[in-house]
């Protein structure tokens, strides 16, 4: 049987030139997007090294085993990366994982962490998302966002509150009743959110990291319209979002967010 193939248009804009921690990988039948983050302790592996290693293992597995379970793909890749990098839970970088994979009859979607996948399905667009971290009661997060909304801005007090938030999140990471993320515990992969759709009903999907998704949602931009853009126009969109943050909302008053700028990635996936 011939493997169903895909085409992808990718736009990436790191928050700091040359220092981005988003990663995108493309196989013949799948696209993987990661959004890396620093762990809670001193690390022997950088976030960039971690997401590079994890992304490469994910895409290698998807390319060599086109019908493998996406759950197995993630658990195996996390375990291999953890072993290769000598990581232990709680002392490692972490990353969201979002995958779109086309098989002969289905489009499969996996989301682990807050990088949603938009699926054009029949006459609607589904948003497949993982909001378990957002549902947690974390006092420092509430305080940080409220202070931004009141005009507090990105000062030393904000930075201190974000450090407290990191400590507050740690006991909930990769725990039942908490949230799940690709860190140094392969069990997290078994808790990813997975959806499958009839392939004939899905013309496109879009994967967005939260640095792109949050301002797009706030500004009311249409993901369906973004899906029609070429790579040049997608990159231009990301630059316009960055400029809006810098000029119209530099202190996070209109759109309270933990950083003035975050890495931004949009991947538009179409099926052949």
Secondary structure, DSSP 8 states (H G I E B T S, - for coil): -----EEEEEEEE-SSTT---EEEEE-SSEEEEEEEE--SS--SS-HHHHHHHHHHHHHHHHHH-TTS-HHHHHHHHHHHHHHHHT--TTSS-EEEEEEEEE-SSEEEEEEESS--EEEEETTEEEEE---TTTTS--HHHHHHHHHHHTT--SSHHHHHHHHHHHHHHHTTBTSTTSB--BSS-GGGGGG-EEEEEEGGG-SEEEEE-HHHHHHHHHHT--HHHHTT--HHHHHHHHHHHHHIIIII-TTSSSS--SSS---EEEEEEEE-
